[in-house]
């Protein structure tokens, strides 16, 4: 598959992840009468990854996330030469998804960004969790996400079921960590909405690059040992 097609798939997939996942939080969860709440948002993020894994997994691998690309590279599943182009495509896709969401959301009278599904800690954490809690959460959740991805896509794993495991894994991660950080585990997802929220979201964005990448890299190292055949 040509690099341009891989990058196009990563752009489109990350666009869908941000529009679908963050869109559910900004457009639907904002209205209690719709009843989706945290559970609905968590499911929406899982569904975006599941649907894109089936749609573009055979084209680009469906990373949709700089941390996933790093974890796969450390785990020996992805070429280091493709890392930077993938990350750029993912961030641009996230920005495009956030831009479309902003255009839709701002069409309502009296619209305010109200966080715009951004990730945060301290006073910007949904549950008021501090920096340490946010850091540990993002590292551990991303670590487990990559363990799921690396295990489910192992050639010894049941064929064809990886998208389901990965999508449900991301749903579970959101159910655990939305109250803490609003769940990132994905620097591209965090960057897209933070640039539209501005201010505090941009000042706290560093954490949602550093922690997911550290967690993903650790998972790559651990699964390389765990999945190796003696």
Z-matrix of the N, CA and C atoms (Angstrom, degrees):
N
C 1 1.470
C 2 1.523 1 109.18
N 3 1.337 2 117.72 1 135.20
C 4 1.463 3 120.84 2 -178.00
C 5 1.525 4 110.46 3 -68.74
N 6 1.336 5 115.56 4 153.76
C 7 1.459 6 120.45 5 179.54
C 8 1.522 7 111.63 6 -61.61
N 9 1.314 8 117.59 7 -37.51
C 10 1.465 9 120.08 8 -179.12
C 11 1.529 10 111.10 9 -62.47
N 12 1.321 11 116.80 10 -38.26
C 13 1.469 12 119.77 11 178.08
C 14 1.518 13 110.97 12 -70.17
N 15 1.325 14 117.13 13 -39.13
C 16 1.465 15 120.45 14 176.94
C 17 1.530 16 110.59 15 -61.21
N 18 1.325 17 116.14 16 -45.29
C 19 1.462 18 120.01 17 -178.30
C 20 1.525 19 111.15 18 -68.90
N 21 1.333 20 116.04 19 -37.06
C 22 1.459 21 119.46 20 176.16
C 23 1.521 22 111.27 21 -62.42
N 24 1.336 23 116.08 22 -39.91
C 25 1.460 24 120.11 23 178.65
C 26 1.525 25 111.08 24 -66.67
N 27 1.329 26 117.16 25 -40.64
C 28 1.468 27 120.28 26 178.53
C 29 1.530 28 111.37 27 -65.50
N 30 1.319 29 116.03 28 -40.00
C 31 1.472 30 120.18 29 176.63
C 32 1.528 31 110.18 30 -60.55
N 33 1.324 32 116.08 31 -50.43
C 34 1.461 33 120.73 32 -177.04
C 35 1.526 34 111.60 33 -64.47
N 36 1.318 35 116.32 34 -42.17
C 37 1.455 36 120.08 35 -179.37
C 38 1.517 37 112.81 36 -65.15
N 39 1.335 38 116.83 37 -42.35
C 40 1.464 39 119.71 38 179.35
C 41 1.519 40 110.89 39 -70.80
N 42 1.321 41 116.78 40 -34.60
C 43 1.466 42 121.28 41 172.38
C 44 1.528 43 110.15 42 -55.08
N 45 1.319 44 116.57 43 -47.27
C 46 1.467 45 121.23 44 -178.50
C 47 1.530 46 111.60 45 -66.94
N 48 1.328 47 116.16 46 -39.18
C 49 1.461 48 119.91 47 179.62
C 50 1.531 49 110.91 48 -60.50
N 51 1.328 50 117.10 49 -46.90
C 52 1.465 51 120.68 50 -178.55
C 53 1.524 52 110.83 51 -70.81
N 54 1.324 53 116.79 52 -44.56
C 55 1.465 54 119.14 53 -179.88
C 56 1.526 55 111.09 54 -64.34
N 57 1.324 56 116.78 55 -44.14
C 58 1.457 57 120.01 56 -178.26
C 59 1.511 58 113.60 57 -74.33
N 60 1.330 59 116.69 58 -48.70
C 61 1.457 60 120.27 59 -177.43
C 62 1.521 61 112.94 60 -71.67
N 63 1.330 62 116.29 61 -56.31
C 64 1.464 63 119.60 62 179.69
C 65 1.528 64 110.61 63 -68.37
N 66 1.321 65 116.63 64 -32.19
C 67 1.463 66 119.91 65 177.76
C 68 1.510 67 112.16 66 -61.69
N 69 1.329 68 117.28 67 -37.68
C 70 1.460 69 119.80 68 178.44
C 71 1.523 70 110.89 69 -64.39
N 72 1.342 71 116.06 70 -34.18
C 73 1.467 72 120.09 71 179.63
C 74 1.526 73 111.57 72 -74.86
N 75 1.328 74 116.23 73 -43.54
C 76 1.463 75 120.34 74 -175.64
C 77 1.528 76 111.99 75 -75.85
N 78 1.329 77 117.13 76 -41.29
C 79 1.464 78 120.62 77 -172.72
C 80 1.527 79 113.62 78 -93.82
N 81 1.316 80 117.54 79 -41.43
C 82 1.468 81 120.12 80 -173.10
C 83 1.522 82 113.19 81 -98.64
N 84 1.342 83 117.61 82 -47.78
C 85 1.464 84 119.85 83 -176.52
C 86 1.524 85 111.72 84 -65.93
N 87 1.335 86 117.01 85 -18.48
C 88 1.462 87 120.45 86 179.00
C 89 1.526 88 112.22 87 -69.98
N 90 1.334 89 116.59 88 -12.69
C 91 1.460 90 120.52 89 -178.86
C 92 1.528 91 109.37 90 -115.63
N 93 1.340 92 117.99 91 100.66
C 94 1.474 93 121.22 92 -176.31
C 95 1.518 94 113.54 93 -54.92
N 96 1.328 95 117.17 94 -30.64
C 97 1.454 96 119.31 95 -177.36
C 98 1.531 97 112.65 96 -66.16
N 99 1.343 98 116.48 97 -19.31
C 100 1.459 99 119.67 98 177.57
C 101 1.527 100 111.46 99 -77.93
N 102 1.315 101 115.69 100 -22.60
C 103 1.457 102 120.88 101 169.47
C 104 1.511 103 117.51 102 74.04
N 105 1.354 104 119.86 103 17.97
C 106 1.463 105 116.75 104 -178.14
C 107 1.528 106 111.55 105 -84.91
N 108 1.319 107 118.35 106 -36.64
C 109 1.453 108 121.44 107 175.53
C 110 1.516 109 114.22 108 54.28
N 111 1.367 110 115.72 109 -159.88
C 112 1.461 111 121.30 110 178.47
C 113 1.527 112 111.24 111 -61.23
N 114 1.316 113 116.59 112 -37.96
C 115 1.461 114 120.31 113 -177.22
C 116 1.526 115 110.39 114 -63.78
N 117 1.318 116 116.24 115 -42.45
C 118 1.459 117 119.96 116 179.06
C 119 1.512 118 112.63 117 -65.24
N 120 1.327 119 116.78 118 -40.46
C 121 1.470 120 120.73 119 178.65
C 122 1.527 121 109.81 120 -65.34
N 123 1.330 122 116.73 121 -44.05
C 124 1.462 123 120.81 122 178.55
C 125 1.528 124 110.63 123 -58.87
N 126 1.318 125 115.87 124 -44.48
C 127 1.465 126 120.26 125 179.74
C 128 1.525 127 111.21 126 -65.47
N 129 1.331 128 116.58 127 -37.51
C 130 1.465 129 120.18 128 179.78
C 131 1.525 130 111.03 129 -61.86
N 132 1.324 131 117.45 130 -44.29
C 133 1.462 132 119.67 131 177.90
C 134 1.523 133 110.95 132 -62.90
N 135 1.328 134 116.75 133 -43.17
C 136 1.458 135 119.50 134 178.25
C 137 1.512 136 112.53 135 -61.69
N 138 1.334 137 116.14 136 -39.04
C 139 1.464 138 120.37 137 -179.26
C 140 1.529 139 112.02 138 -68.70
N 141 1.316 140 117.19 139 -34.66
C 142 1.471 141 118.41 140 178.78
C 143 1.523 142 110.77 141 -62.52
N 144 1.331 143 115.71 142 -43.25
C 145 1.461 144 119.15 143 -179.72
C 146 1.524 145 110.98 144 -70.43
N 147 1.322 146 116.92 145 -41.82
C 148 1.461 147 120.14 146 179.95
C 149 1.531 148 111.07 147 -60.98
N 150 1.328 149 116.71 148 -47.44
C 151 1.467 150 119.79 149 -177.89
C 152 1.527 151 111.56 150 -66.13
N 153 1.326 152 117.02 151 -40.53
C 154 1.462 153 119.45 152 179.54
C 155 1.525 154 112.28 153 -71.78
N 156 1.328 155 116.91 154 -31.24
C 157 1.468 156 118.80 155 177.96
C 158 1.527 157 110.48 156 -61.81
N 159 1.328 158 116.63 157 -39.89
C 160 1.463 159 119.81 158 176.06
C 161 1.524 160 111.37 159 -72.43
N 162 1.345 161 116.81 160 -33.85
C 163 1.465 162 120.05 161 -174.69
C 164 1.517 163 113.41 162 -79.21
N 165 1.327 164 117.71 163 -40.16
C 166 1.478 165 119.88 164 -173.37
C 167 1.523 166 114.12 165 -127.39
N 168 1.325 167 117.28 166 1.90
C 169 1.459 168 119.11 167 -179.05
C 170 1.511 169 112.70 168 -56.59
N 171 1.322 170 117.17 169 -35.32
C 172 1.462 171 121.67 170 -179.14
C 173 1.530 172 112.15 171 -77.98
N 174 1.334 173 116.78 172 -8.03
C 175 1.466 174 120.28 173 179.38
C 176 1.529 175 111.29 174 -97.97
N 177 1.335 176 115.90 175 -54.13
C 178 1.460 177 119.73 176 -174.10
C 179 1.522 178 113.92 177 -119.23
N 180 1.336 179 117.15 178 -7.57
C 181 1.459 180 119.81 179 -172.53
C 182 1.510 181 112.43 180 92.79
N 183 1.334 182 116.69 181 -11.53
C 184 1.469 183 123.01 182 176.70
C 185 1.529 184 111.72 183 55.45
N 186 1.333 185 116.34 184 61.22
C 187 1.466 186 120.29 185 176.50
C 188 1.537 187 110.48 186 -76.82
N 189 1.323 188 116.55 187 -54.31
C 190 1.474 189 124.93 188 177.99
C 191 1.526 190 113.18 189 58.55
N 192 1.319 191 117.19 190 21.15
C 193 1.454 192 119.36 191 -167.77
C 194 1.527 193 109.26 192 -168.27
N 195 1.331 194 118.97 193 118.89
C 196 1.466 195 120.01 194 178.95
C 197 1.524 196 113.39 195 -56.29
N 198 1.339 197 117.40 196 -35.58
C 199 1.460 198 120.04 197 179.45
C 200 1.526 199 110.98 198 -65.99
N 201 1.318 200 117.35 199 -38.73
C 202 1.463 201 120.68 200 177.22
C 203 1.524 202 109.87 201 -63.10
N 204 1.322 203 116.94 202 -43.73
C 205 1.470 204 119.69 203 178.89
C 206 1.521 205 111.20 204 -60.86
N 207 1.344 206 116.86 205 -41.51
C 208 1.467 207 120.79 206 178.34
C 209 1.526 208 110.24 207 -64.54
N 210 1.333 209 117.15 208 -46.35
C 211 1.457 210 120.24 209 -179.48
C 212 1.517 211 112.73 210 -61.66
N 213 1.320 212 116.52 211 -40.94
C 214 1.467 213 120.29 212 178.17
C 215 1.533 214 111.01 213 -67.33
N 216 1.326 215 116.30 214 -36.07
C 217 1.461 216 119.60 215 177.77
C 218 1.531 217 110.59 216 -65.41
N 219 1.328 218 116.72 217 -47.58
C 220 1.467 219 120.68 218 179.50
C 221 1.523 220 110.25 219 -63.21
N 222 1.323 221 116.35 220 -34.96
C 223 1.457 222 120.75 221 179.46
C 224 1.516 223 114.26 222 -78.51
N 225 1.326 224 117.25 223 0.10
C 226 1.453 225 121.14 224 177.06
C 227 1.510 226 114.93 225 81.66
N 228 1.347 227 116.62 226 19.36
C 229 1.472 228 120.38 227 -178.02
C 230 1.528 229 113.10 228 -107.12
N 231 1.327 230 117.16 229 -1.07
C 232 1.463 231 119.44 230 -172.60
C 233 1.515 232 108.76 231 -148.93
N 234 1.330 233 115.88 232 140.91
C 235 1.455 234 121.56 233 -176.66
C 236 1.526 235 111.85 234 -75.18
N 237 1.320 236 116.37 235 133.11
C 238 1.466 237 120.72 236 178.49
C 239 1.524 238 111.10 237 -63.66
N 240 1.319 239 117.51 238 -26.98
C 241 1.456 240 121.01 239 179.70
C 242 1.515 241 113.60 240 -68.59
N 243 1.336 242 116.91 241 -20.00
C 244 1.456 243 120.83 242 179.78
C 245 1.527 244 112.71 243 -97.00
N 246 1.325 245 117.03 244 -5.69
C 247 1.460 246 120.73 245 -172.71
C 248 1.523 247 112.72 246 -60.74
N 249 1.324 248 117.98 247 -54.04
C 250 1.465 249 120.70 248 -175.81
C 251 1.533 250 111.99 249 -61.36
N 252 1.343 251 119.81 250 -48.19
C 253 1.471 252 118.92 251 177.39
C 254 1.526 253 112.56 252 -58.72
N 255 1.318 254 117.87 253 -39.03
C 256 1.466 255 120.88 254 177.83
C 257 1.525 256 110.80 255 -61.99
N 258 1.329 257 116.56 256 -46.55
C 259 1.470 258 120.60 257 -178.43
C 260 1.526 259 110.59 258 -61.75
N 261 1.324 260 116.79 259 -42.75
C 262 1.467 261 120.28 260 179.03
C 263 1.527 262 110.47 261 -61.72
N 264 1.334 263 117.14 262 -45.90
C 265 1.470 264 120.92 263 179.50
C 266 1.516 265 111.23 264 -61.96
N 267 1.323 266 116.96 265 -40.16
C 268 1.469 267 121.36 266 179.91
C 269 1.526 268 111.31 267 -65.84
N 270 1.317 269 117.06 268 -45.22
C 271 1.472 270 120.16 269 -179.85
C 272 1.531 271 110.34 270 -64.49
N 273 1.318 272 116.69 271 -42.53
C 274 1.470 273 119.35 272 178.26
C 275 1.526 274 111.37 273 -64.63
N 276 1.333 275 116.99 274 -38.51
C 277 1.461 276 120.13 275 176.44
C 278 1.519 277 111.72 276 -63.72
N 279 1.340 278 116.21 277 -40.33
C 280 1.452 279 120.42 278 176.94
C 281 1.513 280 112.39 279 -63.77
N 282 1.321 281 116.30 280 -40.79
C 283 1.471 282 120.88 281 177.11
C 284 1.525 283 110.91 282 -63.90
N 285 1.324 284 116.97 283 -41.80
C 286 1.466 285 120.64 284 179.47
C 287 1.526 286 110.59 285 -64.35
N 288 1.328 287 117.03 286 -42.13
C 289 1.458 288 120.46 287 177.87
C 290 1.517 289 111.61 288 -62.62
N 291 1.336 290 116.61 289 -42.18
C 292 1.461 291 120.87 290 178.55
C 293 1.523 292 110.96 291 -66.10
N 294 1.330 293 116.81 292 -36.50
C 295 1.469 294 120.47 293 -179.77
C 296 1.525 295 111.13 294 -65.67
N 297 1.327 296 116.59 295 -44.71
C 298 1.469 297 119.71 296 178.02
C 299 1.527 298 110.22 297 -63.63
N 300 1.329 299 116.43 298 -41.54
C 301 1.463 300 120.40 299 178.60
C 302 1.527 301 110.92 300 -62.06
N 303 1.322 302 116.30 301 -40.66
C 304 1.468 303 120.51 302 179.47
C 305 1.527 304 110.80 303 -63.35
N 306 1.321 305 116.47 304 -43.65
C 307 1.468 306 120.26 305 178.94
C 308 1.528 307 110.26 306 -60.63
N 309 1.317 308 116.98 307 -43.45
C 310 1.468 309 120.29 308 179.61
C 311 1.526 310 110.78 309 -66.12
N 312 1.338 311 116.69 310 -50.47
C 313 1.462 312 121.11 311 -174.83
C 314 1.523 313 112.38 312 -65.20
N 315 1.328 314 117.03 313 -34.99
C 316 1.465 315 120.50 314 -177.04
C 317 1.529 316 112.33 315 -75.07
N 318 1.327 317 116.86 316 -4.54
C 319 1.463 318 120.07 317 176.84
C 320 1.516 319 113.40 318 -78.33
N 321 1.322 320 116.99 319 -2.83
C 322 1.463 321 121.08 320 178.32
C 323 1.526 322 109.71 321 -92.69
N 324 1.315 323 116.87 322 136.84
C 325 1.468 324 120.91 323 178.97
C 326 1.526 325 110.01 324 -60.13
N 327 1.338 326 115.10 325 135.22
C 328 1.456 327 120.65 326 179.03
C 329 1.517 328 114.41 327 75.76
N 330 1.325 329 117.05 328 18.78
C 331 1.465 330 121.34 329 -177.94
C 332 1.524 331 111.76 330 -58.90
N 333 1.328 332 115.34 331 134.68
C 334 1.459 333 123.36 332 169.57
C 335 1.519 334 107.47 333 -133.38
N 336 1.326 335 116.70 334 145.60
C 337 1.469 336 118.64 335 -175.97
C 338 1.531 337 111.52 336 -63.14
N 339 1.324 338 117.97 337 -37.34
C 340 1.482 339 122.57 338 175.96
C 341 1.522 340 112.43 339 48.14
N 342 1.321 341 115.63 340 44.71
C 343 1.458 342 120.98 341 179.99
C 344 1.511 343 113.41 342 94.65
N 345 1.308 344 117.94 343 -29.99
C 346 1.462 345 124.32 344 176.93
C 347 1.530 346 111.68 345 48.49
N 348 1.341 347 115.24 346 43.99
C 349 1.472 348 122.99 347 178.00
C 350 1.525 349 112.98 348 59.86
N 351 1.344 350 116.56 349 25.26
C 352 1.463 351 120.23 350 179.51
C 353 1.520 352 111.05 351 -75.24
N 354 1.318 353 115.62 352 160.62
C 355 1.455 354 122.11 353 178.21
C 356 1.520 355 109.66 354 -95.80
N 357 1.331 356 116.45 355 143.68
C 358 1.453 357 118.64 356 -178.48
C 359 1.510 358 113.13 357 -161.15
N 360 1.316 359 115.05 358 171.69
C 361 1.459 360 122.45 359 176.66
C 362 1.526 361 108.37 360 -135.00
N 363 1.329 362 116.41 361 172.23
C 364 1.459 363 119.76 362 -177.47
C 365 1.521 364 110.53 363 65.87
N 366 1.306 365 116.18 364 -131.01
C 367 1.465 366 119.62 365 -178.93
C 368 1.529 367 112.82 366 -67.81
N 369 1.321 368 116.93 367 -13.40
C 370 1.469 369 120.59 368 179.81
C 371 1.533 370 112.58 369 -101.30
N 372 1.314 371 116.93 370 4.11
C 373 1.458 372 121.90 371 170.74
C 374 1.521 373 107.94 372 -80.70
N 375 1.337 374 119.02 373 134.89
C 376 1.471 375 119.89 374 178.94
C 377 1.525 376 113.50 375 -52.76
N 378 1.341 377 115.92 376 -35.57
C 379 1.459 378 119.86 377 -179.63
C 380 1.515 379 114.08 378 -104.25
N 381 1.343 380 117.33 379 8.11
C 382 1.458 381 121.10 380 179.42
C 383 1.515 382 114.39 381 74.85
N 384 1.332 383 118.67 382 26.51
C 385 1.463 384 121.93 383 -179.03
C 386 1.521 385 111.26 384 -78.51
N 387 1.345 386 115.92 385 145.75
C 388 1.466 387 120.26 386 -174.58
C 389 1.531 388 112.42 387 -81.98
N 390 1.326 389 114.78 388 -179.57
C 391 1.459 390 121.49 389 -176.63
C 392 1.522 391 111.99 390 -58.82
N 393 1.326 392 117.22 391 -43.55
C 394 1.462 393 120.39 392 -178.55
C 395 1.525 394 111.02 393 -61.38
N 396 1.324 395 116.78 394 -46.17
C 397 1.464 396 120.60 395 178.60
C 398 1.523 397 111.02 396 -60.05
N 399 1.333 398 115.62 397 -42.75
C 400 1.461 399 120.10 398 -179.45
C 401 1.524 400 110.88 399 -65.02
N 402 1.327 401 116.95 400 -43.12
C 403 1.457 402 121.47 401 -179.48
C 404 1.527 403 111.20 402 -62.17
N 405 1.331 404 116.33 403 -48.85
C 406 1.460 405 120.21 404 -179.73
C 407 1.523 406 110.57 405 -62.79
N 408 1.311 407 116.29 406 -43.76
C 409 1.465 408 120.43 407 -179.72
C 410 1.512 409 111.81 408 -58.95
N 411 1.320 410 117.18 409 -48.87
C 412 1.463 411 120.17 410 -176.23
C 413 1.522 412 112.27 411 -68.45
N 414 1.337 413 117.30 412 -37.16
C 415 1.462 414 119.63 413 177.47
C 416 1.522 415 110.32 414 -65.49
N 417 1.330 416 116.69 415 -49.73
C 418 1.464 417 120.73 416 -175.27
C 419 1.528 418 111.42 417 -68.59
N 420 1.324 419 117.45 418 -42.57
C 421 1.466 420 119.53 419 -179.06
C 422 1.529 421 111.56 420 -65.37
N 423 1.330 422 116.56 421 -39.25
C 424 1.464 423 118.66 422 178.17
C 425 1.522 424 110.54 423 -70.13
N 426 1.325 425 116.23 424 -37.93
C 427 1.472 426 120.46 425 175.59
C 428 1.525 427 110.22 426 -55.43
N 429 1.327 428 116.61 427 -49.89
C 430 1.461 429 119.91 428 -178.54
C 431 1.526 430 112.01 429 -67.52
N 432 1.327 431 116.79 430 -35.38
C 433 1.463 432 120.15 431 177.24
C 434 1.519 433 110.68 432 -60.19
N 435 1.324 434 116.67 433 -43.01
C 436 1.470 435 119.70 434 -179.91
C 437 1.518 436 112.06 435 -72.13
N 438 1.325 437 117.60 436 -33.52
C 439 1.466 438 119.15 437 174.47
C 440 1.529 439 109.70 438 -61.05
N 441 1.332 440 116.20 439 -42.29
C 442 1.472 441 120.47 440 177.59
C 443 1.529 442 110.34 441 -62.36
N 444 1.333 443 116.61 442 -46.62
C 445 1.467 444 120.36 443 -178.42
C 446 1.519 445 111.21 444 -63.34
N 447 1.322 446 117.02 445 -48.61
C 448 1.461 447 120.73 446 -177.81
C 449 1.520 448 110.96 447 -64.64
N 450 1.327 449 117.16 448 -38.76
C 451 1.459 450 119.89 449 179.32
C 452 1.513 451 112.93 450 -71.85
N 453 1.329 452 116.44 451 -44.08
C 454 1.467 453 120.38 452 -176.95
C 455 1.518 454 112.64 453 -68.55
N 456 1.348 455 117.07 454 -26.96
C 457 1.461 456 120.53 455 -179.64
C 458 1.528 457 112.71 456 -97.98
N 459 1.323 458 116.64 457 3.19
C 460 1.465 459 120.96 458 175.48
C 461 1.535 460 107.88 459 -61.24
N 462 1.307 461 117.20 460 140.63
C 463 1.467 462 120.78 461 -177.97
C 464 1.518 463 112.13 462 -62.92
N 465 1.325 464 117.66 463 -16.55
C 466 1.467 465 121.27 464 178.83
C 467 1.527 466 112.30 465 -89.63
N 468 1.331 467 117.10 466 -9.43
C 469 1.458 468 121.20 467 -179.64
C 470 1.530 469 110.19 468 -76.32
N 471 1.349 470 118.03 469 160.35
C 472 1.473 471 120.54 470 177.60
C 473 1.520 472 111.05 471 -54.81
N 474 1.303 473 117.37 472 129.40
C 475 1.464 474 122.07 473 -174.68
C 476 1.526 475 111.58 474 -69.86
N 477 1.324 476 115.34 475 138.63
C 478 1.455 477 121.40 476 171.70
C 479 1.511 478 116.52 477 83.72
N 480 1.334 479 117.73 478 -4.16
C 481 1.457 480 120.19 479 -175.41
C 482 1.529 481 113.57 480 -103.16
N 483 1.318 482 116.91 481 -3.35
C 484 1.468 483 120.07 482 -176.60
C 485 1.528 484 113.18 483 -56.16
N 486 1.352 485 119.97 484 -44.76
C 487 1.470 486 118.68 485 -179.24
C 488 1.527 487 113.30 486 -57.85
N 489 1.326 488 117.04 487 -35.27
C 490 1.462 489 120.23 488 -179.46
C 491 1.528 490 110.21 489 -68.63
N 492 1.320 491 116.78 490 -46.51
C 493 1.465 492 120.72 491 179.03
C 494 1.521 493 111.30 492 -61.61
N 495 1.327 494 116.41 493 -42.44
C 496 1.462 495 120.47 494 -177.77
C 497 1.529 496 110.79 495 -69.59
N 498 1.326 497 117.09 496 -43.66
C 499 1.458 498 120.21 497 178.74
C 500 1.515 499 112.50 498 -62.85
N 501 1.339 500 116.75 499 -44.18
C 502 1.459 501 120.36 500 178.14
C 503 1.527 502 110.99 501 -68.28
N 504 1.330 503 116.37 502 -34.38
C 505 1.460 504 120.07 503 176.40
C 506 1.515 505 111.42 504 -61.02
N 507 1.337 506 116.69 505 -44.55
C 508 1.458 507 119.92 506 179.67
C 509 1.529 508 110.77 507 -67.18
N 510 1.324 509 117.14 508 -35.51
C 511 1.462 510 120.25 509 175.61
C 512 1.526 511 110.59 510 -60.21
N 513 1.331 512 116.96 511 -48.18
C 514 1.460 513 121.33 512 179.52
C 515 1.519 514 111.34 513 -60.78
N 516 1.322 515 116.87 514 -42.16
C 517 1.466 516 121.05 515 178.35
C 518 1.522 517 110.87 516 -58.16
N 519 1.321 518 116.92 517 -42.31
C 520 1.465 519 120.16 518 178.14
C 521 1.525 520 111.93 519 -66.86
N 522 1.321 521 117.08 520 -38.38
C 523 1.464 522 119.59 521 178.32
C 524 1.527 523 111.24 522 -61.45
N 525 1.315 524 116.78 523 -33.81
C 526 1.466 525 121.26 524 178.99
C 527 1.528 526 111.63 525 -76.84
N 528 1.335 527 116.72 526 -45.04
C 529 1.467 528 119.32 527 -163.22
C 530 1.523 529 116.90 528 -109.43
N 531 1.330 530 119.73 529 -4.18
C 532 1.467 531 118.91 530 175.02
C 533 1.525 532 111.53 531 -54.70
N 534 1.343 533 119.86 532 -43.87
C 535 1.465 534 118.57 533 -179.64
C 536 1.526 535 114.16 534 -63.54
N 537 1.326 536 117.26 535 -22.62
C 538 1.467 537 120.47 536 -175.43
C 539 1.528 538 111.65 537 -87.97
N 540 1.324 539 117.32 538 -54.49
C 541 1.474 540 120.89 539 -174.60
C 542 1.521 541 113.44 540 -126.45
N 543 1.310 542 117.43 541 1.05
C 544 1.468 543 122.73 542 -168.88
C 545 1.529 544 110.51 543 71.32
N 546 1.306 545 115.85 544 11.43
C 547 1.470 546 126.57 545 176.61
C 548 1.519 547 114.41 546 57.98
N 549 1.330 548 114.00 547 111.30
C 550 1.461 549 119.68 548 170.59
C 551 1.517 550 108.76 549 -104.03
N 552 1.318 551 117.20 550 -79.21
C 553 1.473 552 126.49 551 -169.22
C 554 1.531 553 111.13 552 48.79
N 555 1.335 554 116.01 553 18.53
C 556 1.460 555 121.17 554 -175.35
C 557 1.524 556 110.10 555 -159.22
N 558 1.337 557 117.68 556 102.64
C 559 1.473 558 119.81 557 -178.40
C 560 1.531 559 113.83 558 -60.09
N 561 1.321 560 118.34 559 -32.55
C 562 1.469 561 119.99 560 -179.53
C 563 1.524 562 110.69 561 -68.36
N 564 1.327 563 116.90 562 -41.32
C 565 1.465 564 121.65 563 176.80
C 566 1.524 565 110.18 564 -61.08
N 567 1.341 566 116.59 565 -43.44
C 568 1.465 567 120.83 566 -178.56
C 569 1.518 568 111.95 567 -67.43
N 570 1.322 569 116.59 568 -41.04
C 571 1.462 570 120.92 569 -176.38
C 572 1.518 571 111.51 570 -66.39
N 573 1.321 572 117.50 571 -43.88
C 574 1.459 573 120.52 572 -176.74
C 575 1.510 574 112.97 573 -55.22
N 576 1.334 575 116.56 574 -52.50
C 577 1.472 576 118.90 575 -176.98
C 578 1.518 577 112.34 576 -76.90
N 579 1.351 578 117.87 577 -31.24
C 580 1.466 579 120.64 578 -179.32
C 581 1.523 580 111.53 579 -61.82
N 582 1.320 581 117.27 580 -37.28
C 583 1.461 582 120.04 581 -178.40
C 584 1.524 583 111.56 582 -68.44
N 585 1.328 584 117.54 583 -23.42
C 586 1.463 585 119.78 584 176.44
C 587 1.527 586 111.53 585 -88.51
N 588 1.322 587 117.27 586 -30.41
C 589 1.465 588 120.38 587 175.03
C 590 1.525 589 110.39 588 -73.89
N 591 1.352 590 116.42 589 -41.66
C 592 1.461 591 121.17 590 178.68
C 593 1.519 592 112.24 591 73.90
N 594 1.337 593 115.86 592 -169.29
C 595 1.458 594 122.59 593 172.63
C 596 1.505 595 115.13 594 49.74
N 597 1.338 596 116.31 595 -118.43
C 598 1.461 597 122.06 596 -175.31
C 599 1.515 598 112.03 597 -60.28
N 600 1.334 599 118.06 598 -35.91
C 601 1.470 600 120.71 599 -176.89
C 602 1.525 601 110.64 600 -63.95
N 603 1.318 602 116.51 601 -38.54
C 604 1.464 603 119.95 602 178.45
C 605 1.522 604 110.45 603 -71.96
N 606 1.338 605 117.43 604 -38.61
C 607 1.463 606 120.18 605 -178.74
C 608 1.526 607 111.99 606 -66.95
N 609 1.331 608 118.35 607 -26.02
C 610 1.459 609 121.63 608 179.21
C 611 1.528 610 112.74 609 -98.78
N 612 1.311 611 117.26 610 0.48
C 613 1.468 612 121.27 611 -174.78
C 614 1.521 613 112.87 612 -63.73
N 615 1.330 614 117.22 613 -28.69
C 616 1.470 615 120.75 614 -178.19
C 617 1.533 616 111.66 615 -52.99
N 618 1.347 617 115.65 616 -40.97
C 619 1.465 618 119.64 617 -177.48
C 620 1.521 619 111.28 618 -61.68
N 621 1.325 620 116.32 619 -34.86
C 622 1.457 621 120.79 620 -174.17
C 623 1.525 622 112.51 621 -88.58
N 624 1.323 623 115.53 622 6.92
C 625 1.454 624 122.61 623 162.35
C 626 1.526 625 109.84 624 -102.89
N 627 1.321 626 116.09 625 -49.65
C 628 1.464 627 120.11 626 -174.16
C 629 1.522 628 112.29 627 -65.05
N 630 1.341 629 117.33 628 -52.76
C 631 1.467 630 120.33 629 -173.76
C 632 1.531 631 112.97 630 -63.40
N 633 1.348 632 119.93 631 -47.45
C 634 1.469 633 118.18 632 178.36
C 635 1.527 634 113.89 633 -61.93
N 636 1.327 635 116.83 634 -38.45
C 637 1.463 636 119.34 635 -179.21
C 638 1.529 637 110.60 636 -68.19
N 639 1.334 638 117.42 637 -40.34
C 640 1.466 639 120.32 638 176.83
C 641 1.528 640 110.21 639 -62.59
N 642 1.324 641 117.01 640 -47.01
C 643 1.464 642 120.29 641 179.69
C 644 1.515 643 112.51 642 -61.15
N 645 1.331 644 116.26 643 -41.40
C 646 1.466 645 120.70 644 -179.52
C 647 1.525 646 111.61 645 -67.12
N 648 1.332 647 116.69 646 -42.14
C 649 1.465 648 120.48 647 179.81
C 650 1.527 649 110.61 648 -64.14
N 651 1.330 650 117.02 649 -40.89
C 652 1.466 651 120.60 650 177.57
C 653 1.527 652 110.61 651 -61.87
N 654 1.323 653 116.52 652 -41.18
C 655 1.466 654 120.17 653 178.84
C 656 1.521 655 111.07 654 -64.04
N 657 1.335 656 116.77 655 -38.69
C 658 1.459 657 119.92 656 177.93
C 659 1.520 658 111.73 657 -59.74
N 660 1.334 659 115.64 658 -41.66
C 661 1.470 660 120.48 659 178.64
C 662 1.523 661 110.69 660 -66.70
N 663 1.346 662 116.34 661 -46.81
C 664 1.466 663 121.03 662 -176.41
C 665 1.527 664 111.18 663 -65.01
N 666 1.353 665 117.18 664 -44.08
C 667 1.462 666 117.97 665 -177.51
C 668 1.524 667 111.69 666 -71.38
N 669 1.311 668 116.69 667 -27.47
C 670 1.467 669 119.21 668 176.65
C 671 1.530 670 109.45 669 -60.87
N 672 1.340 671 115.76 670 -37.96
C 673 1.471 672 120.09 671 176.84
C 674 1.528 673 110.80 672 -78.03
N 675 1.335 674 116.30 673 -47.17
C 676 1.462 675 121.89 674 -174.94
C 677 1.522 676 111.92 675 -61.92
N 678 1.320 677 116.27 676 -40.90
C 679 1.462 678 120.43 677 -175.60
C 680 1.502 679 115.60 678 -90.72
N 681 1.331 680 116.75 679 0.02
C 682 1.464 681 119.35 680 -178.42
C 683 1.521 682 110.83 681 -75.29
N 684 1.301 683 116.10 682 147.84
C 685 1.455 684 121.27 683 177.99
C 686 1.516 685 108.90 684 -93.81
N 687 1.319 686 116.55 685 122.74
C 688 1.463 687 120.57 686 -178.21
C 689 1.527 688 110.29 687 -69.73
